[in-house]
Amino acid sequence: MTAGLPLADLGQLFVHFLTLSLLSVGGAMSTAPEMHRYLVAERGWLNDGEFTTAIALAQAAPGPNVLFVPVLGFQVAGIVGAAAALVGILLPSTLLSLGVSRWGSKRRDTPFVRAFTAGLAPVTVGLMFSSAWVLALPFVREPDHRLGGVVLIVATAAVMLRTRIAPIWLIGIGGAMGGLGWV
């Protein structure tokens, strides 16, 4: 964690998450690859393991999907970083969603609104696949965990696509397998 992040860097963290807010069509998780690029590759504030751990920790906790954002911000700059990242990711998308939903609810049967809604589905799916790829890379890259990680990822995807089992159970199973050193 970078304690005492300079104000200019804290401002850049806020602005980066502010812009990501407008790209997070499928939720904040859909922009995880860009967060990874910025926080790990470009700025070096976190490493791969810290990034992946923050997401896993936040996803395992009860609550909204966006919880990983303040965890990442906290790892970078403590409580101020958590606030900057969370306000940055929530503010524009919340205001935009509020305005668009009010406008769209009055015009839901128009061809434009129906086409726009239908067009967002493939974008969301693509962003989610991109996020999954970034989260899987640390496991796939490490030779000791490669086979187990890939098997666990494929099995989890298959179970999610074919059943209605709650994701928390799969997260728990994956955590137990990791804790036992199987993955």
Disulfide bonds with the S-S distance in Angstrom:
none
